[in-house]
Amino acid sequence: MEAGIWKFREVRAAGRQGKREEPQIYFWRTAAGAQVDLVVEKSGKLIPVEVKLSATPSPQTAKGIEIFRKDFPQQAQKGYVLHPGDKRLSLSPHAWAWPFAEL
């Protein structure tokens, strides 16, 4: 539970820096079980974010982001898989792995 609170606080703090409009943050899950840890909504746009503990994310870790983008094709932006590794990686045409250290 504590890790979930940390995820929320870190992403929310990142969204506040230098901005007047406060982003809204949601969790998303389908009836079939696909999910995205955080969906950041700002100015009508939706940014899907997964938070993983693996330092070597794979394209499979972006599966929820791809499903989310299909459900929200007009609003969904590029998604991110946050991880403790040290490299940015393209996981799919619409998802990047991004190191925690670069937030």
N, C-alpha and C positions, 0 to 999 in steps of 0.2 A: 504494500500500500504506500509506503513512504516513497518508493521510486516513482510511482504515479504522480504523487504530489510534486516531486522535484521536476518531472517532465513539464507539468503544467506551469509551474512558476518560471522555469527557464525560458520557455517559448513565449510566455506572456511578457516577461521582462524584455526579451529581444524585440517584441512587437511595439513596445512603448518608446523605445529610444528615439528621441527627436520627433515624435509624431503627436499630433493633437487628437486625432481620431483613435479611440481605443478599439483594438480588434476584439472580436468575439471568438471564443474558442469552444469547440465541440468535439465529441467523440462520435464516430459513425460506424454502424454495423448493419449488414443486411440480414434478412431472415435466414439466408443460406449460410451465414457465418463469416462472410468477408468483412474486414474491418480496417479502419484507419485510426491510429492512436489519437491524433489531433487534427482537427480541421480548423484552420484559422480563416475567419471571414473578415474581410476589410474592403470597403467600397464596393460591395457586391461581388467581389471575387473570392474564390475558395482555394486555399492552399492546403493540400493534404500532406501530413507529416507523420512518418513512422519513427519511433525511437527504439533502437536496437542496442543490445550490449555486445554483439559480435563486432570485432574490429575489421572483419572482412565480409561486408555485406555482399549478397549475390542478387541477380535479377529476381529471384524468387521472393526476396524481402520487399520488393516493390509491387507485388501482385495486388495487394489491397488498394494501392494508389491507382493502378491501372483500371481496376473495377470501378472505383470511385469516379474516375474521369469519364468512364462510359455512362455512368448514372447522371453526371452533371456536366455534359459536354460544353455548355455555354459559359458556365461560371468557373469551372475547375482550371487552375493554373498548373504549372509544373509542380511536381511533388518532390519531397525530400525524405530521405532515410538518414536520420541523424545517428552517428555511431562513434565509438571511442577511438577508432583508427586515425591515421594521419593523412589519408588521401581522399580527394574528391574523385568519384567514379560515376560514369554514366551507367545506369542500370537498365534503362529502357528509353525510348524516345521522349518520354514525359516524366522521368524520375531520375534524380541524382542522389548518390550517397554523399553526405556532407559530414565532415568531422565535427564533433562537439567543440573542439578547440577553436574553430573558426566562427562560432556564433558571436 
